[in-house]
Amino acid sequence: MYCHKFRLFVITLLLSNGAFALSTDSEQPIQIEADQASIDNIKGVAIYAGNVIVSQGSIRLNAETVTLNYTEKHEIEKIVAEGQPVRFKQRLDSGDNIQAQANEMEYQAVKSMLHLRNDAELRKNKGGIDTYISTAPRISYDTKRGIIKADQGKLKKGRVIMTFKPLPKK
C-alpha cells in the first residue's frame, strides 16, 4: 500500500509541475465541424457525426461521433466522443502539450475533467519529445490542475503502464 501511494505521489508531483491547461482556452469559443449535425435545443443536446473536429483555443478533439450537452445559456456541460480512436490535444501554459487517445472520451467542461475509456493513452510532450506516457483501460485527467488517475476500469482487465523519459542533457 505504501509503495502504491508513493508512486501516485511521485506521478502527481511530476505531472502537476507546469502541467496546467492553457489558461485562455476556457475563454475561447468552441467550434465544431462534422459531416452531419442533429440539434435539440429543448433537451440541450447536439449530436455530430462523421469526421468530427471540436476546437476551443489550443484544445482539439477528433472523433467519429460527438454528443454535446449544453445549458439554456449555451454553456457546454459535457462532451462524449467515440471513435477508433478519439484523439485529444491541448497546449499547456508551460508550452508543453498533452495528447490523448481512447475509443471513448468524456469531457466534463464544468469540472475540467477528461475521462478516457477503452485503450486509453495519455502523453505529455515537451519540445517534440514525449516525457511521459500512460496507457491503461481508463484514465482521468484534470485539465486545470494537471492531475492524472489511471486504473483498470469497470472490467478490471489490463494493466496501468507509465513511462517517464528524461529530457536530453544539454
N, CA, C and O of each residue as an XYZ file, in Angstrom:
680
protein
N       0.813     -1.187      0.000
C       0.000      0.000      0.000
C       0.863      1.261      0.000
O       0.598      2.206     -0.743
N       1.912      1.263      0.853
C       2.804      2.414      0.916
C       3.442      2.675     -0.443
O       3.506      3.820     -0.890
N       3.911      1.626     -1.098
C       4.573      1.762     -2.400
C       3.617      2.367     -3.429
O       4.014      3.229     -4.213
N       2.353      1.917     -3.429
C       1.358      2.435     -4.366
C       1.117      3.924     -4.124
O       1.066      4.705     -5.074
N       0.970      4.325     -2.854
C       0.740      5.727     -2.532
C       1.942      6.578     -2.908
O       1.783      7.696     -3.397
N       3.150      6.056     -2.685
C       4.364      6.792     -3.026
C       4.440      7.007     -4.537
O       4.742      8.110     -4.993
N       4.166      5.945     -5.322
C       4.203      6.083     -6.783
C       3.187      7.103     -7.262
O       3.483      7.922     -8.133
N       1.974      7.054     -6.689
C       0.944      8.003     -7.078
C       1.376      9.427     -6.729
O       1.140     10.351     -7.508
N       2.009      9.615     -5.564
C       2.501     10.930     -5.166
C       3.554     11.429     -6.163
O       3.507     12.583     -6.589
N       4.503     10.561     -6.535
C       5.569     10.946     -7.476
C       4.973     11.306     -8.827
O       5.372     12.300     -9.434
N       4.022     10.510     -9.306
C       3.386     10.780    -10.603
C       2.667     12.125    -10.559
O       2.808     12.937    -11.473
N       1.904     12.360     -9.506
C       1.181     13.621     -9.365
C       2.150     14.794     -9.316
O       1.915     15.818     -9.957
N       3.228     14.658     -8.568
C       4.222     15.711     -8.455
C       4.857     16.010     -9.814
O       4.988     17.173    -10.194
N       5.244     14.981    -10.534
C       5.889     15.177    -11.839
C       4.957     15.810    -12.850
O       5.363     16.682    -13.620
N       3.719     15.377    -12.850
C       2.788     15.866    -13.858
C       2.217     17.228    -13.515
O       1.901     18.007    -14.415
N       2.079     17.527    -12.244
C       1.479     18.802    -11.887
C       2.474     19.949    -12.022
O       2.058     21.108    -12.051
N       3.748     19.673    -12.105
C       4.762     20.701    -12.251
C       4.644     21.333    -13.639
O       5.189     20.811    -14.611
N       3.929     22.459    -13.727
C       3.769     23.140    -15.004
C       2.811     22.431    -15.934
O       2.868     22.650    -17.144
N       1.931     21.587    -15.417
C       1.051     20.818    -16.287
C      -0.339     21.416    -16.401
O      -1.279     20.708    -16.761
N      -0.495     22.680    -16.110
C      -1.811     23.282    -16.160
C      -2.193     23.609    -17.597
O      -1.349     23.980    -18.412
N      -3.478     23.464    -17.890
C      -4.004     23.739    -19.221
C      -3.773     25.207    -19.580
O      -3.609     26.055    -18.702
N      -3.761     25.486    -20.859
C      -3.601     26.862    -21.312
C      -4.729     27.692    -20.705
O      -5.902     27.419    -20.957
N      -4.392     28.682    -19.926
C      -5.370     29.413    -19.124
C      -6.417     30.146    -19.960
O      -7.504     30.431    -19.456
N      -6.127     30.452    -21.197
C      -7.083     31.188    -22.031
C      -8.041     30.280    -22.795
O      -8.973     30.778    -23.425
N      -7.842     28.966    -22.760
C      -8.696     28.048    -23.528
C     -10.174     28.181    -23.187
O     -11.014     28.224    -24.086
N     -10.500     28.246    -21.904
C     -11.908     28.274    -21.500
C     -12.615     29.568    -21.916
O     -13.845     29.623    -21.933
N     -11.855     30.590    -22.248
C     -12.431     31.865    -22.678
C     -12.698     31.904    -24.188
O     -13.331     32.836    -24.683
N     -12.225     30.916    -24.899
C     -12.343     30.887    -26.357
C     -13.664     30.242    -26.785
O     -14.219     29.427    -26.047
N     -14.173     30.601    -27.976
C     -15.387     29.947    -28.472
C     -15.092     28.498    -28.871
O     -13.959     28.150    -29.205
N     -16.117     27.674    -28.830
C     -15.994     26.278    -29.257
C     -16.503     26.188    -30.686
O     -17.607     26.640    -30.993
N     -15.695     25.605    -31.552
C     -16.079     25.413    -32.949
C     -16.168     23.917    -33.223
O     -15.293     23.151    -32.819
N     -17.241     23.501    -33.917
C     -17.442     22.090    -34.224
C     -17.686     21.936    -35.716
O     -18.520     22.625    -36.304
N     -16.935     21.011    -36.316
C     -17.109     20.676    -37.725
C     -17.490     19.203    -37.809
O     -16.957     18.383    -37.061
N     -18.414     18.856    -38.719
C     -18.830     17.460    -38.882
C     -19.530     17.285    -40.223
O     -19.892     18.259    -40.882
N     -19.716     16.030    -40.615
C     -20.460     15.734    -41.837
C     -21.965     15.909    -41.623
O     -22.694     16.278    -42.544
N     -22.427     15.633    -40.375
C     -23.851     15.745    -40.059
C     -24.023     16.319    -38.655
O     -23.156     16.160    -37.796
N     -25.160     16.991    -38.436
C     -25.465     17.508    -37.103
C     -26.960     17.391    -36.842
O     -27.781     17.603    -37.734
N     -27.296     17.050    -35.601
C     -28.682     16.989    -35.138
C     -28.720     17.723    -33.800
O     -28.069     17.315    -32.838
N     -29.499     18.821    -33.749
C     -29.502     19.673    -32.566
C     -30.914     19.772    -31.999
O     -31.862     20.080    -32.722
N     -31.046     19.509    -30.703
C     -32.317     19.611    -29.997
C     -32.149     20.665    -28.904
O     -31.627     20.367    -27.830
N     -32.589     21.898    -29.174
C     -32.423     22.995    -28.220
C     -33.308     22.842    -26.991
O     -32.991     23.399    -25.939
N     -34.398     22.109    -27.093
C     -35.259     21.901    -25.929
C     -34.564     20.999    -24.911
O     -34.582     21.285    -23.714
N     -33.952     19.910    -25.382
C     -33.232     18.985    -24.488
C     -31.806     19.439    -24.205
O     -31.180     18.956    -23.261
N     -31.292     20.350    -25.000
C     -29.916     20.809    -24.823
C     -28.902     19.756    -25.248
O     -27.885     19.558    -24.583
N     -29.189     19.076    -26.370
C     -28.325     18.004    -26.868
C     -28.058     18.234    -28.350
O     -28.970     18.505    -29.130
N     -26.796     18.118    -28.715
C     -26.402     18.181    -30.120
C     -25.564     16.946    -30.421
O     -24.665     16.598    -29.655
N     -25.858     16.285    -31.537
C     -25.118     15.092    -31.942
C     -24.480     15.379    -33.298
O     -25.156     15.746    -34.259
N     -23.167     15.202    -33.348
C     -22.403     15.423    -34.564
C     -21.816     14.087    -35.001
O     -21.356     13.305    -34.169
N     -21.832     13.825    -36.318
C     -21.330     12.549    -36.813
C     -20.497     12.760    -38.074
O     -20.748     13.673    -38.860
N     -19.506     11.898    -38.246
C     -18.682     11.916    -39.451
C     -17.526     12.881    -39.383
O     -17.711     14.083    -39.576
N     -16.334     12.380    -39.112
C     -15.116     13.182    -39.083
C     -15.302     14.474    -38.289
O     -15.102     15.570    -38.813
N     -15.688     14.334    -37.022
C     -15.988     15.479    -36.166
C     -14.689     16.086    -35.634
O     -13.786     15.378    -35.188
N     -14.622     17.405    -35.695
C     -13.490     18.156    -35.146
C     -14.055     19.214    -34.206
O     -14.834     20.073    -34.619
N     -13.654     19.143    -32.935
C     -14.066     20.124    -31.936
C     -12.808     20.889    -31.534
O     -11.791     20.283    -31.199
N     -12.877     22.220    -31.567
C     -11.719     23.011    -31.161
C     -12.164     24.167    -30.272
O     -13.228     24.756    -30.463
N     -11.309     24.472    -29.292
C     -11.514     25.602    -28.390
C     -10.136     26.057    -27.934
O      -9.478     25.363    -27.158
N      -9.698     27.208    -28.405
C      -8.352     27.667    -28.080
C      -7.329     26.656    -28.560
O      -7.291     26.335    -29.748
N      -6.498     26.149    -27.659
C      -5.478     25.162    -28.043
C      -6.008     23.729    -28.004
O      -5.296     22.798    -28.379
N      -7.257     23.543    -27.553
C      -7.848     22.204    -27.469
C      -8.357     21.773    -28.836
O      -8.997     22.539    -29.556
N      -8.053     20.527    -29.170
C      -8.568     19.946    -30.420
C      -8.957     18.501    -30.137
O      -8.180     17.739    -29.561
N     -10.175     18.128    -30.550
C     -10.680     16.783    -30.371
C     -11.184     16.274    -31.716
O     -11.962     16.953    -32.386
N     -10.744     15.080    -32.114
C     -11.181     14.453    -33.369
C     -11.890     13.141    -33.032
O     -11.380     12.343    -32.246
N     -13.078     12.915    -33.632
C     -13.844     11.710    -33.340
C     -14.762     11.374    -34.510
O     -14.905     12.158    -35.449
N     -15.374     10.212    -34.440
C     -16.386      9.832    -35.436
C     -17.744     10.403    -35.049
O     -18.471     10.907    -35.905
N     -18.096     10.329    -33.750
C     -19.341     10.928    -33.268
C     -19.069     11.701    -31.979
O     -18.230     11.318    -31.163
N     -19.800     12.795    -31.825
C     -19.697     13.617    -30.621
C     -21.112     13.995    -30.183
O     -21.907     14.507    -30.970
N     -21.404     13.732    -28.915
C     -22.668     14.154    -28.318
C     -22.340     15.249    -27.318
O     -21.510     15.070    -26.427
N     -22.994     16.366    -27.478
C     -22.700     17.545    -26.683
C     -23.943     17.922    -25.883
O     -25.020     18.082    -26.458
N     -23.809     18.064    -24.567
C     -24.899     18.516    -23.704
C     -24.598     19.941    -23.276
O     -23.477     20.253    -22.872
N     -25.619     20.819    -23.368
C     -25.407     22.226    -23.035
C     -26.613     22.788    -22.298
O     -27.707     22.225    -22.336
N     -26.385     23.919    -21.623
C     -27.426     24.561    -20.822
C     -28.261     25.499    -21.694
O     -27.976     25.694    -22.876
N     -29.312     26.081    -21.072
C     -30.149     27.063    -21.775
C     -29.328     28.280    -22.218
O     -29.664     28.942    -23.200
N     -28.244     28.568    -21.476
C     -27.375     29.695    -21.823
C     -26.295     29.297    -22.828
O     -25.364     30.059    -23.085
N     -26.431     28.094    -23.393
C     -25.497     27.545    -24.380
C     -24.091     27.345    -23.817
O     -23.101     27.477    -24.537
N     -24.013     27.030    -22.537
C     -22.737     26.680    -21.921
C     -22.597     25.166    -21.982
O     -23.531     24.434    -21.655
N     -21.430     24.706    -22.401
C     -21.182     23.274    -22.545
C     -21.084     22.631    -21.169
O     -20.338     23.100    -20.309
N     -21.836     21.558    -20.964
C     -21.755     20.787    -19.727
C     -20.879     19.554    -19.923
O     -20.011     19.250    -19.104
N     -21.127     18.852    -21.030
C     -20.421     17.595    -21.234
C     -20.321     17.300    -22.728
O     -21.231     17.588    -23.505
N     -19.169     16.708    -23.104
C     -18.967     16.243    -24.476
C     -18.564     14.775    -24.388
O     -17.617     14.426    -23.683
N     -19.287     13.916    -25.107
C     -18.934     12.498    -25.195
C     -18.554     12.219    -26.640
O     -19.333     12.471    -27.560
N     -17.344     11.693    -26.828
C     -16.831     11.427    -28.178
C     -16.495      9.951    -28.313
O     -15.969      9.332    -27.389
N     -16.811      9.392    -29.490
C     -16.492      7.996    -29.768
C     -15.804      7.900    -31.113
O     -16.082      8.685    -32.019
N     -14.900      6.935    -31.243
C     -14.173      6.731    -32.489
C     -13.128      5.655    -32.321
O     -12.980      5.082    -31.241
N     -12.421      5.389    -33.364
C     -11.421      4.314    -33.363
C     -10.055      4.856    -33.768
O      -9.638      4.557    -34.887
N      -9.345      5.597    -32.994
C      -9.694      6.147    -31.685
C     -10.132      7.598    -31.787
O     -10.054      8.219    -32.847
N     -10.593      8.123    -30.659
C     -10.818      9.555    -30.485
C      -9.463     10.138    -30.096
O      -8.714      9.520    -29.338
N      -9.146     11.329    -30.614
C      -7.864     11.970    -30.287
C      -8.112     13.347    -29.675
O      -8.993     14.090    -30.109
N      -7.315     13.669    -28.656
C      -7.415     14.935    -27.932
C      -6.024     15.539    -27.846
O      -5.037     14.828    -27.660
N      -5.954     16.864    -27.983
C      -4.669     17.556    -27.883
C      -4.908     18.906    -27.225
O      -5.909     19.570    -27.496
N      -3.968     19.313    -26.344
C      -4.071     20.603    -25.683
C      -2.686     21.128    -25.332
O      -1.822     20.372    -24.886
N      -2.479     22.430    -25.534
C      -1.229     23.071    -25.153
C      -1.375     23.552    -23.710
O      -2.452     23.982    -23.297
N      -0.299     23.476    -22.959
C      -0.295     23.900    -21.563
C       0.361     25.270    -21.439
O       1.088     25.696    -22.336
N       0.108     25.954    -20.338
C       0.740     27.262    -20.101
C       2.262     27.152    -20.132
O       2.945     28.110    -20.493
N       2.794     25.995    -19.758
C       4.244     25.786    -19.733
C       4.840     25.671    -21.137
O       6.060     25.703    -21.297
N       3.976     25.536    -22.161
C       4.458     25.330    -23.528
C       4.473     23.859    -23.914
O       4.612     23.531    -25.092
N       4.331     22.969    -22.936
C       4.251     21.535    -23.209
C       2.897     21.234    -23.856
O       2.008     22.085    -23.887
N       2.757     20.026    -24.365
C       1.498     19.578    -24.951
C       1.037     18.309    -24.269
O       1.848     17.482    -23.853
N      -0.279     18.161    -24.157
C      -0.889     16.918    -23.703
C      -1.618     16.328    -24.897
O      -2.365     17.027    -25.581
N      -1.403     15.047    -25.149
C      -2.104     14.337    -26.212
C      -2.737     13.104    -25.604
O      -2.138     12.440    -24.758
N      -3.954     12.795    -26.037
C      -4.651     11.627    -25.511
C      -5.400     10.943    -26.630
O      -5.788     11.563    -27.621
N      -5.598      9.635    -26.446
C      -6.452      8.907    -27.366
C      -7.114      7.762    -26.620
O      -6.551      7.214    -25.673
N      -8.324      7.403    -27.060
C      -9.096      6.303    -26.495
C     -10.266      6.067    -27.436
O     -10.536      6.888    -28.313
N     -10.957      4.960    -27.261
C     -12.124      4.695    -28.092
C     -13.338      5.486    -27.641
O     -14.288      5.672    -28.402
N     -13.302      5.956    -26.385
C     -14.365      6.821    -25.884
C     -13.757      7.855    -24.954
O     -12.926      7.530    -24.106
N     -14.176      9.105    -25.118
C     -13.748     10.183    -24.240
C     -14.962     10.954    -23.776
O     -15.922     11.158    -24.519
N     -14.892     11.375    -22.535
C     -15.941     12.232    -21.982
C     -15.248     13.435    -21.364
O     -14.395     13.293    -20.488
N     -15.621     14.612    -21.824
C     -15.057     15.835    -21.278
C     -16.152     16.556    -20.517
O     -17.155     16.961    -21.106
N     -15.972     16.724    -19.204
C     -16.914     17.459    -18.371
C     -16.374     18.870    -18.230
O     -15.468     19.125    -17.435
N     -16.935     19.782    -19.006
C     -16.409     21.136    -19.110
C     -16.444     21.886    -17.784
O     -15.489     22.587    -17.449
N     -17.523     21.752    -17.029
C     -17.661     22.475    -15.766
C     -16.584     22.043    -14.774
O     -16.057     22.872    -14.033
N     -16.255     20.751    -14.754
C     -15.257     20.220    -13.827
C     -13.852     20.182    -14.430
O     -12.892     19.858    -13.732
N     -13.720     20.510    -15.724
C     -12.441     20.436    -16.442
C     -11.827     19.037    -16.345
O     -10.621     18.892    -16.146
N     -12.666     18.017    -16.487
C     -12.216     16.620    -16.390
C     -12.358     15.926    -17.733
O     -13.397     16.014    -18.387
N     -11.306     15.241    -18.134
C     -11.309     14.436    -19.352
C     -11.185     12.972    -18.934
O     -10.208     12.585    -18.294
N     -12.180     12.161    -19.299
C     -12.173     10.736    -18.982
C     -11.929      9.956    -20.274
O     -12.659     10.113    -21.253
N     -10.898      9.118    -20.264
C     -10.546      8.289    -21.412
C     -10.915      6.849    -21.075
O     -10.550      6.350    -20.011
N     -11.637      6.176    -21.973
C     -12.048      4.794    -21.721
C     -11.748      3.933    -22.933
O     -11.842      4.382    -24.076
N     -11.388      2.693    -22.665
C     -11.123      1.681    -23.699
C      -9.863      2.034    -24.504
O      -9.886      2.898    -25.382
N      -8.785      1.352    -24.183
C      -7.486      1.563    -24.834
C      -7.017      3.015    -24.697
O      -6.688      3.666    -25.688
N      -6.992      3.499    -23.485
C      -6.641      4.893    -23.206
C      -5.132      5.095    -23.203
O      -4.367      4.246    -22.746
N      -4.732      6.245    -23.727
C      -3.320      6.628    -23.726
C      -3.238      8.127    -23.520
O      -3.991      8.887    -24.129
N      -2.314      8.558    -22.653
C      -2.102      9.973    -22.385
C      -0.610     10.246    -22.448
O       0.186      9.514    -21.859
N      -0.224     11.313    -23.169
C       1.186     11.673    -23.338
C       1.394     13.135    -22.987
O       0.551     13.988    -23.266
N       2.536     13.406    -22.369
C       2.975     14.786    -22.162
C       4.205     14.971    -23.031
O       5.139     14.171    -22.980
N       4.200     16.025    -23.827
C       5.247     16.246    -24.803
C       5.899     17.594    -24.533
O       5.213     18.605    -24.377
N       7.231     17.604    -24.479
C       7.986     18.845    -24.256
C       9.001     18.994    -25.388
O       9.909     18.176    -25.533
N       8.838     20.032    -26.175
C       9.781     20.288    -27.252
C       9.892     19.150    -28.262
O      10.974     18.886    -28.786
N       8.780     18.477    -28.535
C       8.790     17.396    -29.513
C       9.196     16.041    -28.949
O       9.258     15.060    -29.690
N       9.472     15.970    -27.650
C       9.886     14.717    -27.022
C       8.842     14.311    -25.988
O       8.482     15.108    -25.121
N       8.354     13.075    -26.075
C       7.426     12.572    -25.069
C       8.182     12.378    -23.760
O       9.135     11.602    -23.697
N       7.752     13.089    -22.710
C       8.400     12.955    -21.404
C       7.615     12.041    -20.476
O       8.134     11.589    -19.455
N       6.375     11.773    -20.829
C       5.516     10.937    -20.006
C       4.501     10.248    -20.899
O       3.890     10.888    -21.756
N       4.318      8.954    -20.708
C       3.301      8.200    -21.446
C       2.592      7.286    -20.456
O       3.240      6.576    -19.687
N       1.259      7.302    -20.474
C       0.471      6.404    -19.645
C      -0.523      5.682    -20.525
O      -1.231      6.309    -21.313
N      -0.583      4.364    -20.399
C      -1.601      3.580    -21.080
C      -2.345      2.782    -20.028
O      -1.740      2.268    -19.087
N      -3.659      2.679    -20.185
C      -4.492      1.969    -19.217
C      -5.875      1.784    -19.821
O      -6.227      2.458    -20.789
N      -6.656      0.880    -19.258
C      -8.042      0.760    -19.719
C      -8.846      2.038    -19.491
O      -9.733      2.363    -20.280
N      -8.529      2.783    -18.383
C      -9.261      4.014    -18.097
C      -8.304      5.033    -17.479
O      -7.539      4.711    -16.571
N      -8.359      6.260    -17.983
C      -7.535      7.354    -17.462
C      -8.440      8.575    -17.263
O      -9.252      8.897    -18.130
N      -8.296      9.245    -16.128
C      -8.991     10.511    -15.883
C      -7.929     11.597    -15.748
O      -6.916     11.413    -15.073
N      -8.177     12.733    -16.401
C      -7.206     13.823    -16.424
C      -7.906     15.130    -16.061
O      -8.822     15.564    -16.759
N      -7.478     15.743    -14.982
C      -7.974     17.044    -14.557
C      -7.180     18.086    -15.338
O      -6.011     18.326    -15.037
N      -7.801     18.702    -16.334
C      -7.075     19.611    -17.229
C      -6.679     20.914    -16.560
O      -5.778     21.596    -17.047
N      -7.326     21.283    -15.455
C      -6.961     22.518    -14.751
C      -5.784     22.309    -13.819
O      -4.864     23.126    -13.784
N      -5.808     21.223    -13.065
C      -4.779     21.001    -12.053
C      -3.664     20.072    -12.512
O      -2.662     19.925    -11.813
N      -3.820     19.434    -13.686
C      -2.780     18.548    -14.197
C      -2.668     17.241    -13.434
O      -1.585     16.661    -13.361
N      -3.775     16.764    -12.860
C      -3.754     15.520    -12.093
C      -4.311     14.388    -12.942
O      -5.367     14.514    -13.562
N      -3.579     13.279    -12.957
C      -3.950     12.116    -13.764
C      -4.176     10.914    -12.856
O      -3.394     10.663    -11.940
N      -5.252     10.174    -13.115
C      -5.517      8.921    -12.415
C      -5.774      7.858    -13.469
O      -6.525      8.085    -14.418
N      -5.151      6.700    -13.303
C      -5.319      5.602    -14.258
C      -5.664      4.334    -13.496
O      -5.129      4.086    -12.415
N      -6.573      3.518    -14.070
C      -6.917      2.252    -13.434
C      -7.430      1.254    -14.469
O      -7.419      1.522    -15.670
N      -7.879      0.101    -13.980
C      -8.311     -0.990    -14.855
C      -9.737     -0.822    -15.370
O     -10.174     -1.617    -16.202
N     -10.456      0.154    -14.920
C     -11.829      0.353    -15.359
C     -12.775     -0.641    -14.715
O     -12.382     -1.407    -13.836
N     -14.022     -0.625    -15.155
C     -15.057     -1.479    -14.570
C     -14.797     -2.964    -14.799
O     -15.154     -3.787    -13.956
N     -14.186     -3.315    -15.917
C     -13.955     -4.726    -16.231
C     -12.790     -5.330    -15.469
O     -12.607     -6.547    -15.470
N     -11.994     -4.477    -14.811
C     -10.815     -4.936    -14.052
C      -9.878     -5.773    -14.924
O      -9.320     -6.773    -14.472
N      -9.716     -5.350    -16.175
C      -8.803     -6.022    -17.108
C      -7.730     -5.042    -17.536
O      -7.950     -3.832    -17.582
N      -6.576     -5.581    -17.846
C      -5.480     -4.750    -18.329
C      -4.665     -4.191    -17.181
O      -5.028     -4.328    -16.013
N      -3.569     -3.565    -17.531
C      -2.648     -3.017    -16.543
C      -2.416     -1.551    -16.842
O      -2.599     -1.098    -17.972
N      -2.017     -0.820    -15.832
C      -1.620      0.566    -15.984
C      -0.122      0.575    -16.244
O       0.655      0.021    -15.467
N       0.277      1.202    -17.337
C       1.699      1.278    -17.685
C       2.067      2.749    -17.814
O       1.449      3.488    -18.581
N       3.079      3.171    -17.057
C       3.537      4.554    -17.108
C       5.020      4.585    -17.419
O       5.811      3.859    -16.816
N       5.382      5.423    -18.355
C       6.771      5.554    -18.767
C       7.187      7.012    -18.630
O       6.520      7.904    -19.152
N       8.280      7.250    -17.932
C       8.840      8.599    -17.790
C      10.155      8.643    -18.542
O      11.020      7.790    -18.343
N      10.306      9.633    -19.403
C      11.533      9.775    -20.173
C      12.215     11.086    -19.793
O      11.606     12.152    -19.884
N      13.455     11.013    -19.376
C      14.161     12.272    -19.065
C      14.459     13.039    -20.337
O      14.654     12.451    -21.400
N      14.492     14.355    -20.220
C      14.853     15.191    -21.360
C      16.350     15.052    -21.608
O      17.117     14.844    -20.668
N      16.774     15.166    -22.876
C      18.200     15.075    -23.157
C      18.992     16.170    -22.442
O      18.535     17.307    -22.323
N      20.176     15.810    -21.975
C      21.033     16.793    -21.313
C      21.674     17.686    -22.350
O      22.023     17.239    -23.442
N      21.828     18.956    -21.999
C      22.411     19.908    -22.932
C      23.909     19.934    -22.842
O      24.558     20.688    -23.566
